[in-house]
Amino acid sequence: MQRTDPVLTCREREAINAGAWFASLSPTLRHDILRSARVIRYADGETVALRGEPATGWMACCRGALQVCAVAANGKAVTLDYVEPGQWLGAMDLLDGAPHLHEVCAHGDTTLLWVPRAAFLDILARHTELYAALLRQQAECTRRLVEQVEDLKTLGLRQRLARQLLELARKYGLPDGQGIRITLRLAQQELAQLLGASRQRINEQLKHMERQDTIRMDAGALVLCNVGALQRIGEMDD
């Protein structure tokens, strides 16, 4: 069950301050954002935002991850992305007044900074630099979306899987001997949804990579054993 805490832990505050976008803001703006924010903790799987509901706040992930899903006509949720600690989302919904386009859930035990809509608009009115910062953030999101669509149209599944594993390692990787362990726990179905493929095809590709000692599946977690090999797969012609 979600609960509100008065403060972030040291590690959670470090995650927020380490975010490149937040770090680019002036000290005064960062202070005012943090002063206006509430700390909310969610258990794994709890709903943070529902598709179609009004947007009530601006949020940042401080611990865990936010699972962003599209909801199909049959009610089935399809994973689109995972938001890692240090990343902010929801500003565009507040600016254009539109309801949430996607469903957002906690993936693992998750901590959020949540800035109420009124406080967000007040900060925006007092800090004009936030306009340019939000435009930069939106431009980066748009560029990433275009790159994902381009990859989907031009690359084979093996290449896209290699690139996705490298991106997950960048966001959620920790050293594991000579490799990198992806700490984000993903079912193969969730990984398949990220890549727009079936679970069966993803399973085949993962087993092939494991036979080549490129990755290792260890107690439900993925370990990248040969990052160089994955980089070559991601760059090769299909």
Salt bridges, closest charged atoms under 4 A:
ASP5 OD1 - ARG3 NH1 2.95
ASP5 OD2 - ARG41 NE 2.29
GLU12 OE2 - ARG41 NH1 2.54
GLU12 OE2 - ARG63 NE 3.38
ASP32 OD1 - HIS31 ND1 3.35
ASP32 OD1 - ARG35 NH2 3.40
ASP32 OD2 - ARG126 NH1 2.97
ASP32 OD2 - HIS127 NE2 2.68
ASP81 OD1 - LYS171 NZ 3.73
GLU84 OE1 - LYS171 NZ 3.71
ASP93 OD2 - HIS100 ND1 3.35
ASP122 OD2 - ARG126 NE 2.94
ASP151 OD1 - ARG163 NH1 3.20
GLU167 OE2 - ARG170 NH2 2.64
ASP176 OD2 - ARG181 NE 2.93
ASP176 OD1 - ARG216 NH2 3.21
ASP218 OD2 - ARG181 NH2 2.63
ASP218 OD2 - ARG216 NH2 3.85
